Amino acid sequence: MVLPHGSYLVNCGSPNPETAAKSKVALLDELKRCEQLGLTKYNFHPGSSCGKQSVEKTISQIAQAINECHQKTEYVIPGEINYYKLSMTC
Protein backbone atom coordinates (compact mmCIF):
# COMPACT_ATOMS: atom_id res chain seq x y z
CA MET A 1 0.00 0.00 0.00
CA VAL A 2 1.14 3.53 -0.79
CA LEU A 3 0.27 6.17 1.81
CA PRO A 4 1.25 9.63 0.61
CA HIS A 5 2.06 12.35 3.12
CA GLY A 6 0.65 15.81 2.62
CA SER A 7 2.44 19.11 2.61
CA TYR A 8 3.56 20.50 5.94
CA LEU A 9 2.40 23.94 4.75
CA VAL A 10 -1.30 23.05 4.99
CA ASN A 11 -2.94 24.54 8.09
CA CYS A 12 -6.70 24.02 7.90
CA GLY A 13 -6.88 25.08 11.55
CA SER A 14 -5.24 28.44 11.06
CA PRO A 15 -6.83 31.39 12.85
CA ASN A 16 -5.94 33.46 9.77
CA PRO A 17 -8.89 33.15 7.33
CA GLU A 18 -6.69 33.58 4.26
CA THR A 19 -4.29 30.84 5.37
CA ALA A 20 -7.18 28.52 6.27
CA ALA A 21 -8.82 29.08 2.86
CA LYS A 22 -5.58 28.49 0.95
CA SER A 23 -4.96 25.37 3.02
CA LYS A 24 -8.37 23.94 2.16
CA VAL A 25 -7.68 24.53 -1.54
CA ALA A 26 -4.30 22.80 -1.18
CA LEU A 27 -5.84 19.87 0.70
CA LEU A 28 -8.47 19.38 -1.99
CA ASP A 29 -5.80 19.56 -4.69
CA GLU A 30 -3.75 16.88 -2.95
CA LEU A 31 -6.79 14.61 -2.45
CA LYS A 32 -7.72 14.95 -6.13
CA ARG A 33 -4.13 14.11 -7.08
CA CYS A 34 -4.38 10.96 -4.95
CA GLU A 35 -7.55 10.00 -6.82
CA GLN A 36 -5.81 10.50 -10.16
CA LEU A 37 -3.12 8.11 -8.98
CA GLY A 38 -5.67 5.55 -7.77
CA LEU A 39 -4.72 6.04 -4.10
CA THR A 40 -7.43 5.77 -1.46
CA LYS A 41 -5.63 6.98 1.67
CA TYR A 42 -3.85 10.21 2.57
CA ASN A 43 -1.77 11.13 5.62
CA PHE A 44 -1.44 14.73 6.75
CA HIS A 45 -1.03 17.09 9.65
CA PRO A 46 -4.29 19.07 9.63
CA GLY A 47 -2.96 22.22 11.24
CA SER A 48 -2.46 24.29 14.32
CA SER A 49 -4.26 26.97 16.27
CA CYS A 50 -0.95 28.84 16.39
CA GLY A 51 -1.89 29.50 20.01
CA LYS A 52 -4.44 32.11 18.91
CA GLN A 53 -7.73 30.23 19.25
CA SER A 54 -9.11 27.33 21.24
CA VAL A 55 -8.28 23.75 20.37
CA GLU A 56 -12.04 23.08 20.12
CA LYS A 57 -12.52 25.81 17.51
CA THR A 58 -9.45 24.59 15.62
CA ILE A 59 -10.72 21.00 15.53
CA SER A 60 -14.14 22.19 14.35
CA GLN A 61 -12.55 24.28 11.59
CA ILE A 62 -10.38 21.35 10.47
CA ALA A 63 -13.38 18.99 10.47
CA GLN A 64 -15.33 21.43 8.31
CA ALA A 65 -12.46 21.66 5.81
CA ILE A 66 -12.15 17.86 5.64
CA ASN A 67 -15.92 17.46 5.19
CA GLU A 68 -15.98 20.03 2.37
CA CYS A 69 -13.09 18.27 0.62
CA HIS A 70 -14.83 14.90 1.03
CA GLN A 71 -17.87 16.32 -0.76
CA LYS A 72 -15.66 17.24 -3.71
CA THR A 73 -13.81 13.93 -3.98
CA GLU A 74 -15.02 10.40 -4.58
CA TYR A 75 -13.02 7.98 -2.49
CA VAL A 76 -9.82 9.29 -0.87
CA ILE A 77 -9.93 9.05 2.92
CA PRO A 78 -7.58 11.21 4.98
CA GLY A 79 -6.06 8.63 7.28
CA GLU A 80 -3.54 8.63 10.06
CA ILE A 81 -4.42 12.23 10.85
CA ASN A 82 -1.88 13.60 13.28
CA TYR A 83 -3.76 15.74 15.78
CA TYR A 84 -0.78 16.26 18.07
CA LYS A 85 0.13 19.39 16.12
CA LEU A 86 -3.13 21.12 17.09
CA SER A 87 -1.78 22.42 20.35
CA MET A 88 1.59 23.45 19.03
CA THR A 89 2.34 27.08 18.26
CA CYS A 90 3.38 28.29 14.82
C-alpha contacts under 8 A as a table, 3 or more apart, distances in Angstrom:
res1	aa1	res2	aa2	distance
2	V	39	L	7.20
2	V	41	K	7.98
3	L	39	L	7.75
3	L	41	K	5.96
3	L	42	Y	5.83
3	L	43	N	6.58
4	P	41	K	7.45
4	P	42	Y	5.49
4	P	43	N	6.03
5	H	42	Y	6.31
5	H	43	N	4.73
5	H	44	F	5.58
6	G	10	V	7.86
6	G	27	L	7.89
6	G	30	E	7.17
6	G	42	Y	7.18
6	G	43	N	6.07
6	G	44	F	4.76
6	G	45	H	7.34
7	S	10	V	5.93
7	S	44	F	7.17
8	Y	11	N	7.95
8	Y	44	F	7.68
8	Y	45	H	6.81
9	L	23	S	7.70
10	V	23	S	4.76
10	V	24	K	7.66
10	V	26	A	6.86
10	V	27	L	7.01
10	V	45	H	7.57
10	V	46	P	6.80
10	V	47	G	6.52
11	N	14	S	5.41
11	N	19	T	6.99
11	N	20	A	6.09
11	N	23	S	5.51
11	N	45	H	7.85
11	N	46	P	5.84
11	N	47	G	3.92
11	N	48	S	6.26
12	C	19	T	7.66
12	C	20	A	4.81
12	C	21	A	7.45
12	C	23	S	5.35
12	C	24	K	5.97
12	C	46	P	5.77
12	C	47	G	5.33
12	C	48	S	7.70
12	C	61	Q	6.92
12	C	62	I	5.23
12	C	65	A	6.57
13	G	20	A	6.31
13	G	46	P	6.82
13	G	47	G	4.86
13	G	48	S	5.28
13	G	49	S	5.72
13	G	58	T	4.84
13	G	59	I	6.87
13	G	61	Q	5.72
13	G	62	I	5.23
13	G	86	L	7.77
14	S	17	P	7.03
14	S	19	T	6.25
14	S	20	A	5.17
14	S	47	G	6.63
14	S	48	S	5.97
14	S	49	S	5.50
14	S	50	C	6.85
14	S	58	T	7.31
15	P	19	T	7.91
15	P	20	A	7.18
15	P	49	S	6.15
15	P	50	C	7.32
15	P	52	K	6.55
15	P	53	Q	6.57
15	P	58	T	7.79
16	N	19	T	5.37
16	N	20	A	6.18
17	P	20	A	5.05
17	P	21	A	6.04
18	E	21	A	5.17
18	E	22	K	6.17
19	T	22	K	5.17
19	T	23	S	5.99
20	A	23	S	5.04
20	A	24	K	6.26
21	A	24	K	5.20
21	A	25	V	6.43
22	K	25	V	5.13
22	K	26	A	6.21
23	S	26	A	4.97
23	S	27	L	6.04
24	K	27	L	5.01
24	K	28	L	6.17
24	K	65	A	5.94
24	K	66	I	7.96
24	K	69	C	7.54
25	V	28	L	5.24
25	V	29	D	6.18
26	A	29	D	5.01
26	A	30	E	6.21
27	L	30	E	5.16
27	L	31	L	6.20
27	L	69	C	7.42
28	L	31	L	5.07
28	L	32	K	6.11
28	L	69	C	5.42
28	L	72	K	7.69
28	L	73	T	7.88
29	D	32	K	5.20
29	D	33	R	6.18
30	E	33	R	4.98
30	E	34	C	6.27
31	L	34	C	5.04
31	L	35	E	6.40
31	L	42	Y	7.30
31	L	69	C	7.90
31	L	73	T	7.22
31	L	76	V	6.33
32	K	35	E	4.99
32	K	36	Q	6.30
32	K	73	T	6.54
33	R	36	Q	5.03
33	R	37	L	6.38
34	C	37	L	5.10
34	C	38	G	6.24
34	C	39	L	5.00
34	C	40	T	6.97
34	C	41	K	7.83
34	C	42	Y	7.57
34	C	76	V	7.01
35	E	38	G	4.92
35	E	39	L	5.57
35	E	40	T	6.84
35	E	73	T	7.92
35	E	74	E	7.81
35	E	75	Y	7.27
35	E	76	V	6.41
36	Q	39	L	7.60
39	L	42	Y	7.91
39	L	76	V	6.85
40	T	75	Y	6.09
40	T	76	V	4.30
40	T	77	I	6.02
41	K	76	V	5.42
41	K	77	I	4.94
41	K	78	P	5.71
41	K	79	G	5.86
42	Y	76	V	6.95
42	Y	77	I	6.19
42	Y	78	P	4.55
42	Y	79	G	5.43
42	Y	80	E	7.66
43	N	78	P	5.85
43	N	79	G	5.23
43	N	80	E	5.39
43	N	81	I	5.97
44	F	78	P	7.30
44	F	79	G	7.66
44	F	80	E	7.24
44	F	81	I	5.65
44	F	82	N	6.64
45	H	81	I	6.05
45	H	82	N	5.11
45	H	83	Y	6.85
45	H	85	K	6.96
46	P	62	I	6.56
46	P	81	I	6.95
46	P	82	N	7.01
46	P	83	Y	7.01
46	P	85	K	7.86
46	P	86	L	7.82
47	G	62	I	7.51
47	G	83	Y	7.95
47	G	85	K	6.43
47	G	86	L	5.95
48	S	51	G	7.73
48	S	58	T	7.12
48	S	85	K	5.82
48	S	86	L	4.26
48	S	87	S	6.35
48	S	88	M	6.26
48	S	89	T	6.80
48	S	90	C	7.09
49	S	52	K	5.78
49	S	53	Q	5.61
49	S	54	S	6.95
49	S	55	V	6.58
49	S	58	T	5.74
49	S	86	L	6.02
49	S	87	S	6.60
49	S	88	M	7.37
49	S	89	T	6.90
49	S	90	C	7.89
50	C	53	Q	7.49
50	C	87	S	7.59
50	C	88	M	6.52
50	C	89	T	4.18
50	C	90	C	4.64
51	G	54	S	7.64
51	G	87	S	7.09
51	G	88	M	7.04
51	G	89	T	5.18
51	G	90	C	7.49
53	Q	57	K	6.74
53	Q	58	T	6.92
54	S	57	K	5.28
54	S	58	T	6.26
55	V	58	T	4.96
55	V	59	I	6.07
55	V	86	L	6.65
55	V	87	S	6.63
56	E	59	I	5.21
56	E	60	S	6.21
57	K	60	S	5.07
57	K	61	Q	6.11
58	T	61	Q	5.09
58	T	62	I	6.16
58	T	86	L	7.36
59	I	62	I	5.09
59	I	63	A	6.07
59	I	86	L	7.74
60	S	63	A	5.08
60	S	64	Q	6.20
61	Q	64	Q	5.16
61	Q	65	A	6.36
62	I	65	A	5.11
62	I	66	I	6.22
63	A	66	I	5.11
63	A	67	N	6.06
64	Q	67	N	5.09
64	Q	68	E	6.14
65	A	68	E	5.18
65	A	69	C	6.22
66	I	69	C	5.12
66	I	70	H	6.10
67	N	70	H	5.01
67	N	71	Q	6.36
68	E	71	Q	5.21
68	E	72	K	6.70
69	C	72	K	5.14
69	C	73	T	6.37
70	H	73	T	5.20
70	H	74	E	7.19
70	H	75	Y	7.97
70	H	76	V	7.76
70	H	77	I	7.87
71	Q	74	E	7.60
73	T	76	V	6.86
78	P	81	I	6.75
82	N	85	K	6.76
83	Y	86	L	5.57
84	Y	87	S	6.64
84	Y	88	M	7.63
85	K	88	M	5.21
